[in-house]
Amino acid sequence: MFDKLMEAQQKAGEVKKRLDAISVTGSSEGGKITVSANANKVIQSITIDDDFFKQADKEELEELLIVALNKALEQADNVSQSEMAAMTQQMFGGLGGLFGK
């Protein structure tokens, strides 16, 4: 049992490293604001189009920034869930028959 726990902990560490290396992006209004993050939901960069920045008001800038951030974080969440599901399947895939699957 302890071996399985150690293996699960090791696999989780490996998944975290993979997620750190996966980049996702979210953008709003056709790229006026682009947010890059890793799949562990850590924001890496925010890029704002120069022309848009010059003409945008504070409220518009804030709104589009929220949209871009939420899109990037949603992509990161999707990638993270996929990676965790794959790890779980790899570790426990053989147990499906025990539960009638």
HUGIFEN-V868476 format. One record per residue. N is the residue number from 1. OMEGA is omega in whole degrees, 0 to 359 (NA if undefined). Layout:
N & OMEGA
N & OMEGA
This chain:
1 & 179
2 & 178
3 & 179
4 & 179
5 & 178
6 & 179
7 & 179
8 & 179
9 & 179
10 & 179
11 & 179
12 & 176
13 & 178
14 & 179
15 & 179
16 & 178
17 & 178
18 & 180
19 & 176
20 & 184
21 & 181
22 & 179
23 & 175
24 & 178
25 & 173
26 & 179
27 & 179
28 & 177
29 & 176
30 & 176
31 & 178
32 & 173
33 & 178
34 & 179
35 & 175
36 & 179
37 & 170
38 & 184
39 & 172
40 & 176
41 & 175
42 & 181
43 & 181
44 & 181
45 & 174
46 & 179
47 & 179
48 & 179
49 & 183
50 & 181
51 & 178
52 & 182
53 & 181
54 & 185
55 & 185
56 & 172
57 & 185
58 & 182
59 & 180
60 & 179
61 & 180
62 & 179
63 & 182
64 & 176
65 & 178
66 & 179
67 & 182
68 & 178
69 & 181
70 & 178
71 & 179
72 & 180
73 & 176
74 & 176
75 & 179
76 & 179
77 & 179
78 & 179
79 & 180
80 & 179
81 & 179
82 & 180
83 & 180
84 & 178
85 & 179
86 & 179
87 & 180
88 & 179
89 & 181
90 & 183
91 & 189
92 & 184
93 & 181
94 & 181
95 & 182
96 & 180
97 & 179
98 & 184
99 & 175
100 & 180
101 & NA
